[in-house]
Amino acid sequence: MATAAIYCTHKELKRVFPQLDSFDGKSQVYGWSLGLNNWRDTSLDIYYSNNTGLVSQLYWDGAEVDNISFNTTETSKLDGSITMDATSFDVDSGSSFDADDIIKINNEYMRIVSKSTNTITVSTPTTNRGLFGSSAQHHANDSSVYKIIDTSQDVGDASSAQPVALSFVYDTDLDLCLLTTSTGSPNDYLVEAGEDFTTLVTQFRTDASRYLDSMLDPNMPKEAYKDKTGSFDYLIIRTTALIAANFMIKSHDPNSELASALMEEANNNIENINQGRAALSWQVSRDSSQGVVRDVTYTAGEMRPVDTRGEWSGTYDLIKVKIGTGGVLGTATYNVYIKDGDGLKNQQVITNAVINGDYQSLAGGLEIRFAGSTDSSTATANNEWEIEVFGRNEVVDASEGKAVKMTRTGRASYKRKYN
C-alpha cells in the first residue's frame, strides 16, 4: 500500500514559521512521591504521581525516559482468595514472576519479595502491599494478576541509568505514573510529559498535507504538485507549511490571530491554484517556447547563457548546452544537444561554435546569448546548462486564469495537445 506524500519537511516548515520550536507541547509533571526506597538494589527507587493525565512519553531534563508498556494482559490468576493483611498467596502459575517484580491485582499494587513455584510472598503488607497510593484489599479467587514492572526485563541496575531516570510506566486505569530512578528525586528535576516534538511535527505536517489534498481541485493530478526534479513545487510546500503552522498554533490557542493570518494566506494560495491564477512549475506558460535555463554545472561569476529568443518549433525537449573550449569571447566555444529517438540530450546539433556575445544559433528556431559579470569574464570548459522548452503550438496551461475549470459538468484536462 502506497504511503501518501507529506508536502513539506520539518526544515521547510521552520523556514515558513520560525517560531515552530516554541510550540513544543510538553507539560511538567509535579507531585512525585516516594513509593519504594532502595528497591531492587540500594540505589534504585520508584516514585509515583497521581492524576497526571495521559503520559505517552516522559522526559527527564529533556532526555527521553524508557517507556514500559502498561500490561493489559493478565500474567496469571489467583489460586484462592487473599485477605487485606495476607503476606503470601498462590497463583495458577508462578513461572513468570520473580523477586522485586511489581504486580497489580484489581486496583492494588504489590511488590514481590520472593517466589517459590506458585507461591508469591510479599512479607510485610505495610511496605509491599497497597503501594503507590493504592490500598490493600481483599481479592477473590481467580482475580487476574498483572505483572506491571518485570525487574529482569524492564529495569537494569543503577549504573545503567542514563539519565538518572531509568524507566516509567503509565497506568491508564488509575491515571498513575510510576518512575524508576537512581538516587534522584524527580521533584529536583524537570520532568515533563508529552509527545516527542519531531513526531508531533511530523503528524501536523501529515495532517496539513491531507487537508491540502482535500482542498485542491480533484481533477489536478498529484504529479502536478512536483517540479521536473521530482521535488514539490514551492507553492505547495509553503501552503502546506502555513496550514501545519495554523494547526499547531490553534492546538494551543484556538482564537489566535496569527493562526488566522497564516490560514488566510494558505486559503488564498489554494484559491489561486484552483482558479489558475497561480502557475505551478509543471505548467506551460506563454514564454515556455523560449526556454527556461537551469544550471547543471556552473562556476559563479563566469560566462553563461543570459537570454534566449525565438520560439521552439518542436515538441517538449530538454536542450543541453555545454562549454567546449574555455576562454574569453571570441575564443570560448559551446556545444548543443537535443533529444533523439533514444532519449533527451543525445543528438549533438552544434559543435564548438565560437561564442561572440551576440545572439547565436541554439536549435529549433531558438537563439542564445552568452555574457559574464564583466566584459572580461571567461567561460569555463565543461560548464553545462539545460534549457527546458515547449513547442509554440502546445497548450498554455495557465492562460487567463482558467487552468482549472470550476464547473459541475466539465472536467479539466491536463494532457498537452499538439497540432
C-alpha positions in Angstrom: 0.0 0.0 0.0 1.4 3.4 -1.0 2.1 6.0 1.6 0.6 9.4 1.0 3.2 12.1 0.5 4.0 14.8 3.0 4.5 18.0 1.1 6.9 19.9 3.4 9.8 18.9 5.5 10.4 19.8 9.1 13.1 22.3 7.9 10.8 23.8 5.3 8.1 24.3 7.9 10.5 26.1 10.2 11.6 28.4 7.4 8.0 29.4 6.9 7.2 29.5 10.6 10.5 30.3 12.5 8.6 30.2 15.9 8.0 26.5 15.5 10.0 25.3 18.4 8.1 27.4 20.9 5.1 25.1 20.3 6.7 22.1 21.9 3.7 20.8 23.8 5.3 19.1 26.8 3.9 19.8 30.2 5.6 19.4 33.6 4.6 16.6 35.9 4.5 17.6 39.6 3.9 16.0 43.0 6.1 12.9 42.9 6.0 10.7 46.0 8.5 8.0 47.0 6.8 4.7 46.6 9.6 2.2 47.2 13.0 3.1 48.6 16.1 1.1 47.7 14.0 -1.2 45.5 15.9 -3.9 43.6 19.3 -2.6 44.9 20.5 0.1 47.3 20.3 2.8 44.7 17.0 2.2 42.8 13.8 3.8 43.9 10.2 4.0 42.5 8.4 7.3 42.6 4.8 7.8 41.6 2.5 10.7 40.7 -1.3 10.5 40.6 -3.7 12.3 38.3 -1.0 13.2 35.7 -3.3 12.9 32.7 -2.2 10.7 29.8 1.5 10.2 29.6 2.7 8.8 26.3 6.3 9.8 26.8 8.2 11.1 29.8 11.3 13.4 29.7 13.8 13.9 32.5 15.6 17.3 31.9 14.8 17.0 28.2 16.0 13.4 27.8 13.6 10.6 26.9 12.9 8.1 29.6 12.4 4.5 28.6 8.7 3.6 28.4 7.5 0.3 29.9 4.3 -0.6 28.1 1.4 -0.9 30.6 0.4 -4.6 30.7 -3.3 -5.2 30.0 -2.9 -9.0 29.6 -3.1 -11.0 32.7 0.1 -12.8 33.7 -1.8 -15.4 35.9 -4.8 -15.8 38.2 -5.1 -16.1 42.0 -5.4 -19.7 43.2 -7.6 -18.9 46.1 -8.7 -15.6 47.7 -6.4 -13.3 49.7 -7.2 -11.0 52.7 -6.1 -7.4 53.2 -3.2 -8.5 55.5 -2.1 -11.6 53.7 1.7 -11.9 53.4 1.7 -14.6 50.7 -0.7 -16.2 48.2 -0.9 -18.7 45.5 -1.3 -18.2 41.7 -2.2 -20.7 39.0 1.3 -20.4 37.5 4.2 -18.6 39.1 6.7 -19.2 36.3 6.6 -15.6 35.0 7.2 -13.9 38.4 10.3 -13.1 40.2 11.5 -11.2 43.3 11.1 -7.4 43.1 8.6 -7.6 40.3 5.8 -5.0 40.6 2.3 -6.6 40.2 -1.2 -5.4 40.2 -4.4 -7.2 41.4 -7.6 -5.3 40.8 -6.5 -1.8 41.8 -3.8 -2.8 44.3 -0.1 -2.6 43.6 2.3 -5.0 45.3 6.0 -5.8 45.4 7.1 -9.5 45.2 9.7 -10.3 47.9 10.2 -13.9 46.9 8.6 -16.7 44.9 8.5 -20.5 45.4 6.9 -22.4 42.5 3.4 -20.9 42.5 3.5 -19.2 45.9 4.2 -15.5 46.0 5.4 -13.8 49.2 5.1 -10.1 49.9 6.3 -10.5 53.6 5.4 -7.2 55.2 2.0 -5.9 53.9 2.6 -2.4 55.1 5.6 -1.9 52.9 4.9 -4.2 50.0 1.2 -4.0 49.5 -1.1 -1.1 48.8 1.8 0.7 47.0 1.8 3.9 45.0 -1.3 5.4 46.6 -3.4 2.2 46.2 -4.9 0.3 49.2 -4.5 -3.2 50.4 -7.7 -5.1 49.5 -9.4 -8.4 49.7 -9.1 -10.2 46.4 -11.4 -13.1 45.2 -10.2 -16.4 43.8 -9.4 -16.2 40.1 -8.7 -12.5 40.2 -6.3 -11.5 37.4 -2.7 -10.8 38.3 -0.8 -8.4 36.1 3.0 -8.0 36.1 3.5 -4.3 35.6 7.2 -4.0 36.0 9.3 -7.0 35.1 12.5 -6.4 37.0 14.7 -8.6 34.9 13.5 -7.2 31.6 12.3 -3.6 32.2 14.9 -2.3 34.6 18.7 -2.6 34.7 20.9 -1.8 37.7 21.7 1.7 38.9 24.9 2.1 36.9 22.9 1.9 33.7 20.7 4.9 34.5 21.2 7.5 31.8 19.8 9.9 32.7 19.1 9.4 36.4 15.6 8.1 35.4 15.6 4.5 34.2 12.1 3.9 33.0 8.4 4.8 33.5 5.0 3.1 33.2 1.7 4.9 32.9 -1.4 3.1 34.4 -4.3 4.2 32.2 -6.8 2.7 34.7 -5.7 4.7 37.7 -4.2 7.7 35.9 -1.0 6.9 37.7 2.6 7.3 36.5 5.4 5.2 38.1 9.0 6.3 37.6 12.1 4.3 38.5 15.2 6.4 39.3 18.7 6.1 40.5 19.2 8.0 43.8 17.4 11.1 42.5 14.1 12.6 43.4 12.1 13.7 40.3 11.0 16.7 42.3 14.5 18.1 42.0 14.5 17.8 38.2 12.4 19.0 35.2 10.1 16.0 34.5 7.8 16.6 31.6 5.1 14.5 29.8 4.3 14.9 26.2 4.9 13.6 22.7 8.3 13.6 21.0 8.4 17.0 19.3 9.7 15.6 16.0 6.9 13.0 15.9 4.4 15.8 16.8 5.7 18.0 13.9 5.5 15.1 11.5 1.9 14.5 12.4 1.0 18.2 11.9 2.8 18.1 8.5 0.9 14.9 7.5 -2.5 16.4 8.6 -1.7 19.6 6.7 -0.8 17.6 3.5 -4.1 15.6 3.7 -6.0 18.9 4.3 -4.4 20.4 1.2 -5.3 17.3 -0.8 -8.9 17.7 0.1 -9.0 21.4 -0.8 -7.2 21.4 -4.2 -9.2 20.6 -7.3 -9.5 16.8 -7.6 -9.0 16.9 -11.4 -5.4 18.0 -10.9 -3.1 15.0 -10.8 -0.8 14.7 -7.8 2.2 14.7 -10.2 1.3 18.3 -10.9 2.4 19.2 -7.4 6.0 18.4 -8.4 8.6 20.2 -10.5 10.8 18.5 -13.1 13.3 17.3 -10.5 10.5 15.4 -8.6 10.5 17.9 -5.7 7.3 19.5 -4.6 6.6 23.0 -6.1 7.4 25.8 -3.6 3.8 27.0 -3.6 2.7 23.5 -2.5 5.4 23.4 0.2 4.6 26.9 1.5 0.9 26.3 1.6 1.3 23.0 3.4 3.6 24.7 5.9 1.2 27.5 6.5 -1.6 25.0 7.2 0.6 23.0 9.5 1.6 26.1 11.5 -2.0 27.1 11.8 -2.9 23.6 13.1 -0.1 23.7 15.6 -0.9 27.2 16.9 -4.6 26.5 17.3 -3.9 23.4 19.3 -2.6 25.9 21.9 -4.7 28.9 21.2 -7.9 28.3 19.2 -8.5 32.1 18.8 -5.0 33.0 17.7 -4.9 35.9 15.2 -1.5 34.7 14.0 -3.0 31.3 13.1 -5.9 33.0 11.3 -3.4 35.2 9.3 -1.4 32.1 8.3 -4.5 30.3 7.2 -5.7 33.2 5.2 -2.6 33.2 3.1 -2.9 29.4 2.7 -6.6 29.7 1.6 -5.6 32.4 -0.9 -2.9 30.1 -2.3 -5.4 27.3 -2.6 -7.9 29.5 -4.4 -5.3 30.9 -6.8 -4.2 27.4 -7.7 -7.7 26.2 -8.2 -8.6 29.2 -10.3 -5.5 29.1 -12.4 -4.1 32.4 -11.2 -1.0 30.7 -9.7 1.2 28.7 -12.1 2.9 25.6 -10.7 6.3 24.5 -12.1 4.8 21.9 -14.4 2.5 24.3 -16.2 3.3 25.5 -19.7 3.3 29.4 -19.7 3.2 31.9 -22.6 7.0 32.1 -22.8 7.8 28.4 -22.4 8.6 28.1 -26.1 11.6 30.5 -25.5 13.0 28.1 -22.9 13.8 28.1 -19.2 17.6 28.0 -18.5 18.8 26.0 -15.5 22.4 25.5 -14.2 23.8 21.9 -14.3 27.4 22.8 -13.7 28.4 26.4 -13.4 31.3 28.5 -11.9 29.8 31.6 -10.4 30.7 34.9 -12.0 31.9 33.4 -15.3 30.3 33.5 -18.7 26.9 31.8 -19.0 23.7 31.9 -21.1 21.8 35.0 -20.2 19.0 35.1 -22.7 17.2 33.2 -25.4 14.9 34.5 -28.2 12.6 33.0 -30.8 10.1 30.1 -30.4 10.8 26.4 -30.2 9.4 24.7 -33.3 9.4 21.2 -31.9 7.6 19.5 -29.0 8.9 19.3 -25.5 12.6 19.0 -25.1 15.4 19.5 -22.6 18.3 21.1 -24.5 21.9 20.6 -23.3 24.3 23.4 -23.7 28.0 22.7 -22.7 31.1 24.8 -22.9 33.7 23.1 -25.1 36.8 25.3 -25.1 37.2 27.7 -22.2 38.3 31.3 -22.6 37.1 34.9 -23.4 34.6 36.0 -26.1 36.0 35.0 -29.5 37.9 32.1 -28.0 35.4 30.1 -25.9 33.1 27.6 -27.7 29.8 25.9 -26.9 28.0 22.7 -27.9 24.3 22.0 -28.1 22.4 18.6 -27.8 18.7 17.9 -28.3 16.6 14.8 -28.0 16.5 11.9 -30.4 14.6 8.6 -30.6 16.5 7.2 -27.7 16.2 10.0 -25.1 16.9 13.6 -24.1 20.3 15.4 -24.8 21.5 12.7 -27.1 21.8 14.3 -30.5 24.6 17.0 -31.0 23.4 19.7 -33.3 26.1 22.4 -32.7 29.8 21.5 -32.2 32.3 24.0 -30.8 30.7 27.2 -32.1 32.7 30.2 -31.1 31.0 32.5 -28.5 30.8 36.0 -29.8 28.5 37.7 -27.3 25.6 38.2 -29.7 22.6 36.1 -30.3 23.7 32.8 -31.8 22.0 29.7 -33.1 20.7 27.2 -30.4 18.3 24.8 -32.1 14.7 24.6 -33.4 14.2 28.3 -34.1 15.8 29.5 -30.9 18.9 31.7 -30.4 21.1 32.0 -27.3 23.3 34.8 -26.0 26.2 34.4 -23.6 27.6 37.0 -21.2 29.5 37.2 -17.9 29.5 39.5 -14.9 32.1 41.8 -16.6 33.3 42.3 -20.2 36.5 40.3 -19.4 34.6 37.3 -18.0 35.7 33.9 -19.3 33.9 30.7 -19.9 35.0 27.5 -18.2 35.3 24.3 -20.1 32.6 21.7 -19.2 30.2 24.2 -17.5 26.8 23.0 -18.5 23.2 24.2 -18.6 19.8 22.7 -19.6 17.1 24.6 -21.3 13.6 23.3 -21.0 11.4 24.1 -23.9 7.8 23.5 -25.0 6.6 23.9 -28.6 4.9 27.1 -29.6 1.8 25.1 -30.5 1.4 23.4 -27.1 -1.5 24.4 -24.9 -0.8 27.1 -22.4 -2.0 25.7 -19.0 -2.2 28.9 -17.1 -3.9 31.2 -19.6 -6.2 33.9 -18.5 -6.7 32.4 -15.0 -8.6 29.3 -16.3 -6.2 26.4 -15.8 -8.6 24.5 -13.5 -12.2 24.8 -14.7 -14.6 25.1 -11.8 -17.7 23.5 -13.3 -20.1 20.8 -12.3 -20.2 19.2 -15.7 -16.8 19.7 -17.3 -13.6 18.2 -16.3 -10.2 20.0 -16.6 -7.8 18.3 -19.0 -4.1 18.2 -18.1 -3.0 16.5 -21.2 -0.8 18.6 -23.5 -2.1 18.8 -27.1 -0.1 19.1 -30.3 -1.1 20.3 -33.7 
